[in-house]
Amino acid sequence: MSTALPTRTAAPEARQAPTGAGSSTRGLLPVVLTATFMTALDVFVVNVAVPSVQADLGAGPAAVQWVIAGFSLALAAGLVTAGRLGDRYGRRRVFALGLALFTLASAGCGLAPTAAALVGARVAQGLAAALMGPQVLAILRTAFSGAAQARAFAMYGLTMGVGAVFGQLIGGVLIRADLFGLDWRSCFLINLPVGLAALAMVRRCLPESRAPQRPGLDPVGVLLVTVALTGLVLPLIQGREQGWPLWTWLCLAGSVALLAAFAVHQHRTSATGSPLVDTRLFRTRSFAAGLLAQLAFWLGQSSFFLVLALYLQPGRGLDALGAGLVFTAIGVGYLITSTTAHRVAARLGRQAVALGGLLMAAGLGLLGLAVHAAGATGSVWWLAPGLFVDGLGMGLVIAPVTSVVLAGVEPQLAGSAAGVVATVQQVAGSLGIALIGIVYYGAADPAAAFGRSVAVLAVLELLLVGLVQLLPRRAA
């Protein structure tokens, strides 16, 4: 059984009734999931656009790296604060602001005349995505209940996975099509009509909700966590490329100290005021253990997409579209299980996530065997069975583990909790990429590098299976 949070107030969510209580949520999922898809897509689609950006804007290696890193850094640094902003000012309001800014920043990316302008627009995109992300999770947590909530999180997981798995394929198709002669710019400008359409539906389709006591913003906490997360993620993004110079280690050490100071500050503020992250959250078994499971999963997930792309493109010489087609094998498996994951979770509880982890480990094992069999010249389609099985496992993990983490959280703390969950996902992704990059680039050839990488990632999936056993048997 999950441990309930001590209740500070029994006040209901402001202007909010969960499903099953007579409220209408028609149109809610299409709006919030559109924003989720755009964010997931823009994390991955930029990798496909890099060669064209270099040719068109004359961008050097440092500028190209910041086109990718600027988005991730701004996103990771802003999530915790954004979650609290939603609790205070209203989740629909903050979501709408984030969606509007993301659409505007996408226009800035697509129209950027220089590499520096593109980097600035990408940072703005990341900040806007940070405003949206926690609100989506908090809205799903507070607007739905019971089976409807499980279905909503299943659709959320499906959307995230489709954006990640098919992002490279979509980018490859857009660049190959060269719509209106836009080349790489269409990867960003496509967000304009989609974002504007979603924005027009926000007021009609999304209920407003906020914490009933309008919590403060905790400026000291905001400063500490923003600087700490910047100091943590920046060296993880830049360190390997620069050979891990002294400044990266100083940043990492400083971030650990600042995160410790942030934890102490939040604990003290929880007792006397309104913290950025209420430490009562961590008394809930589903939340605390679920964060560990999220950490293990996302350590492997983002890094897997990286090493697969490196193996297929620089390693085997495929172009972006060809590599994207190989990625569809994961997508097929993912679509099969992610649409029914909530039913599997209802029957198996936490073991649904464990089953997903075991399937992913098996899929990664098959990939290792396929690479060994194919060698340097065999068909890359030998990877398809392993990718398919890995996709099956992914579909059983993403939505159920997110649902379990948030299920036991009091509605008034949903924004803060969602910010923490999203931050763990982003930081784990950056850490996983940094660590797997050491493994991949430490091998003599692409096949050996990919084989070693999937072996390490399989171990992470088995770690996920073990951590899942700490979760409550059933979601709250």
Residue pairs with C-beta under 8 A, 6 or more apart in sequence:
1 472
1 473
1 474
2 284
2 285
2 286
2 407
2 408
2 472
2 474
2 475
2 476
3 283
3 284
3 285
3 286
3 408
4 284
4 408
4 476
5 280
5 281
5 283
5 284
5 408
5 409
5 410
5 413
6 280
6 283
7 410
8 280
9 212
9 213
9 412
11 212
11 213
11 412
12 212
12 411
13 142
13 209
13 210
13 211
13 212
13 411
13 412
14 90
14 208
14 209
14 210
14 211
14 212
15 207
15 208
15 209
16 23
16 142
16 143
16 207
16 208
16 209
16 411
17 23
17 207
18 142
18 143
18 144
18 145
18 149
19 25
19 143
19 144
19 145
19 146
19 148
19 149
20 145
20 146
20 148
21 145
23 143
23 207
25 143
25 144
25 148
25 207
26 205
27 201
27 204
27 205
28 139
28 143
28 205
28 206
28 207
29 152
29 155
30 198
30 201
30 205
31 198
31 201
31 202
31 205
31 206
32 95
32 135
32 136
32 139
32 140
32 156
32 206
33 136
33 155
33 156
33 159
34 194
34 195
34 197
34 198
35 95
35 98
35 99
35 102
35 132
35 136
35 195
35 198
36 132
36 133
36 136
36 156
36 159
36 160
36 163
37 159
37 162
37 163
38 102
38 106
38 163
38 191
38 194
38 195
39 102
39 129
39 132
39 133
39 163
40 159
40 160
40 162
40 163
40 164
40 167
41 163
41 167
41 170
42 71
42 106
42 125
42 129
42 188
42 191
43 71
43 72
43 163
43 164
43 167
44 163
44 164
44 167
44 168
44 171
44 305
45 167
45 168
45 170
45 171
45 174
45 187
46 67
46 68
46 71
46 122
46 171
46 187
47 68
47 168
47 171
47 309
48 167
48 168
48 171
48 172
48 175
48 187
48 320
48 324
49 171
49 175
49 184
49 187
50 64
50 67
50 68
52 175
52 183
52 184
53 59
53 64
53 67
53 115
53 118
53 184
54 64
56 183
56 184
57 63
57 112
57 114
57 115
57 118
58 115
59 67
59 115
59 118
60 115
63 115
63 116
63 118
63 119
64 115
65 237
65 238
65 241
66 119
66 122
67 115
67 118
67 119
67 122
68 122
69 234
69 237
69 238
70 119
70 120
70 122
70 123
70 126
71 122
71 123
71 125
71 126
71 129
72 126
72 233
72 237
72 426
72 429
72 430
73 123
73 126
73 230
73 233
73 234
73 237
74 122
74 123
74 124
74 125
74 126
74 127
74 129
74 130
75 126
75 127
75 129
75 130
75 133
75 426
76 130
76 229
76 233
76 423
76 426
76 427
76 430
77 130
77 226
77 229
77 230
77 233
78 126
78 127
78 130
78 131
78 226
79 130
79 133
79 134
79 419
79 422
79 423
79 426
80 225
80 229
80 276
80 277
80 416
80 419
80 420
80 423
81 130
81 217
81 222
81 225
81 226
81 276
81 419
82 94
82 98
82 130
82 131
82 132
82 133
82 134
82 135
82 419
83 134
83 135
83 138
83 415
83 416
83 417
83 418
83 419
83 420
83 422
84 215
84 217
84 218
84 276
84 277
84 415
84 416
84 419
85 94
85 131
85 217
85 415
86 94
86 95
86 134
86 135
86 138
86 210
86 415
86 418
87 138
87 210
87 211
87 215
87 412
87 413
87 414
87 415
87 416
88 210
88 211
88 214
88 215
88 216
88 217
89 210
90 208
90 209
90 210
91 135
91 138
91 139
91 142
91 208
91 209
91 210
91 415
92 135
92 139
92 202
92 203
92 206
92 207
92 208
92 209
93 208
94 131
94 135
95 131
95 132
95 135
95 136
95 139
95 202
95 206
96 199
96 202
96 203
96 206
97 131
98 128
98 129
98 130
98 131
98 132
98 135
99 128
99 132
99 195
99 198
99 199
99 202
100 195
100 199
101 124
101 127
101 128
101 131
102 125
102 128
102 129
102 132
102 191
102 195
103 191
103 192
103 195
103 196
103 199
104 124
104 128
105 121
105 122
105 124
105 125
105 128
106 121
106 125
106 188
106 189
106 191
106 192
106 195
107 188
107 189
107 192
108 117
108 120
108 121
108 124
109 118
109 121
109 122
109 125
109 185
109 188
110 182
110 185
110 186
110 187
110 188
110 189
110 192
111 185
111 189
112 118
112 121
133 418
133 422
134 415
134 418
134 419
134 421
134 422
135 415
135 418
136 156
136 418
137 156
137 402
137 406
137 414
137 417
137 418
137 421
137 422
138 209
138 414
138 415
138 417
138 418
139 206
139 207
139 209
140 149
140 152
140 153
140 156
140 406
141 149
141 406
141 407
141 409
141 411
141 414
141 417
141 418
142 209
142 411
142 414
143 152
143 207
143 209
144 151
144 152
147 342
147 346
149 403
149 407
150 342
150 345
150 346
150 403
150 475
151 342
153 342
153 399
153 400
153 402
153 403
154 338
154 339
154 340
154 341
154 342
154 399
155 399
156 399
156 402
157 338
157 341
157 395
157 398
157 399
157 400
157 402
158 334
158 335
158 338
158 339
158 395
158 399
160 398
161 331
161 334
161 338
161 394
161 395
161 398
162 331
162 334
162 335
164 301
164 305
165 327
165 328
165 330
165 331
165 334
165 391
166 324
166 327
166 328
166 331
168 309
168 320
168 323
168 324
168 327
169 321
169 324
169 325
169 327
169 328
170 324
171 187
171 320
171 324
172 319
172 320
172 321
172 322
172 323
172 324
173 321
173 324
174 186
174 187
174 190
175 183
175 184
175 186
175 187
175 320
175 321
176 321
177 186
178 186
179 186
180 186
182 189
209 411
209 414
210 415
211 412
211 413
211 415
212 412
213 274
213 412
215 274
216 273
216 274
217 276
218 269
218 273
218 274
218 275
218 276
220 265
221 262
221 265
221 266
221 269
221 275
221 276
221 277
222 276
224 258
224 261
224 262
224 265
225 259
225 262
225 276
225 277
227 258
228 255
228 258
228 259
228 261
228 262
229 255
229 423
229 427
230 255
231 251
231 252
231 254
231 255
231 258
232 251
232 252
232 255
232 256
232 259
232 427
232 430
233 426
233 427
233 430
234 251
235 244
235 247
235 248
235 249
235 251
235 252
236 430
236 431
236 433
236 434
237 430
237 433
237 434
238 248
239 245
239 248
239 434
240 434
240 437
240 438
240 441
242 248
263 279
265 275
266 275
266 276
266 277
266 278
266 279
267 279
269 275
269 276
270 278
270 279
270 280
276 416
277 416
277 419
277 420
278 413
278 416
280 413
281 287
281 288
281 409
281 413
281 416
281 417
281 420
282 288
284 408
284 409
285 408
285 470
285 471
285 472
286 404
286 405
286 407
286 408
286 471
286 472
286 475
286 476
287 405
287 406
287 408
287 409
287 417
289 467
289 470
289 471
290 401
290 404
290 405
290 471
291 405
291 420
291 421
291 424
292 467
292 470
293 353
293 401
293 405
293 464
293 467
293 468
293 470
293 471
294 401
294 402
294 405
294 421
294 424
294 425
294 428
295 424
295 428
296 428
296 460
296 461
296 463
296 464
296 467
297 357
297 397
297 398
297 401
297 428
297 464
298 424
298 425
298 428
298 429
298 432
299 428
299 429
299 431
299 432
299 435
299 460
300 360
300 432
300 457
300 460
300 461
300 464
301 394
301 429
301 432
302 428
302 429
302 430
302 432
302 433
303 429
303 432
303 433
303 435
303 436
303 437
303 453
303 457
304 364
304 390
304 436
304 453
304 454
304 457
306 433
306 436
306 437
306 440
307 436
307 440
307 449
307 450
307 453
307 454
307 457
308 326
308 327
308 450
309 323
310 440
310 446
310 449
310 450
311 371
311 446
311 447
311 449
311 450
312 318
312 322
312 323
312 326
312 380
313 319
313 320
313 323
314 446
315 446
315 447
315 449
315 450
316 380
316 446
318 326
318 380
326 380
326 381
326 383
326 384
326 387
327 387
329 383
329 384
329 385
329 387
329 388
329 391
330 387
330 388
330 390
330 391
330 394
331 391
332 388
332 391
333 363
333 387
333 388
333 389
333 390
333 391
333 392
333 393
333 394
333 395
334 391
334 392
334 394
334 395
335 391
335 395
336 391
336 392
336 395
337 344
337 356
337 391
337 392
337 393
337 394
337 395
337 396
338 394
338 395
338 396
338 398
338 399
339 395
341 352
341 356
341 395
341 396
341 398
341 399
341 400
342 399
342 400
342 403
344 352
344 355
344 396
344 400
345 352
345 353
345 399
345 400
345 403
345 475
348 355
349 472
349 473
349 474
349 475
350 404
350 468
350 469
350 471
350 472
350 473
350 474
351 468
352 396
352 400
353 396
353 397
353 400
353 401
353 404
353 464
353 468
353 471
354 464
354 465
354 468
354 469
355 393
355 396
356 392
356 393
356 394
356 395
356 396
356 397
356 400
357 393
357 397
357 461
357 462
357 464
357 465
357 468
358 393
358 461
358 462
358 465
359 389
359 390
359 392
359 393
359 396
360 389
360 390
360 393
360 394
360 397
360 458
360 461
360 464
361 393
361 458
361 461
361 462
361 465
362 389
362 393
363 386
363 387
363 388
363 389
363 390
363 391
363 392
363 393
364 386
364 390
364 454
364 455
364 457
364 458
364 461
365 386
365 454
365 458
366 385
366 386
366 389
367 383
367 386
367 387
367 390
367 450
367 454
368 386
368 451
368 454
368 455
368 458
369 386
370 382
370 383
370 385
370 386
371 382
371 383
371 447
371 450
371 451
371 454
372 447
372 451
373 382
374 380
374 382
374 383
374 447
375 447
376 445
376 446
376 447
393 461
397 464
401 468
402 421
403 475
404 471
404 472
404 475
405 417
405 421
406 414
406 417
406 418
406 421
407 475
407 476
408 472
408 475
408 476
409 417
432 460
436 453
436 456
436 457
439 449
439 452
439 453
439 456
440 449
440 450
440 452
440 453
441 449
442 449
442 452
443 449
443 451
443 452
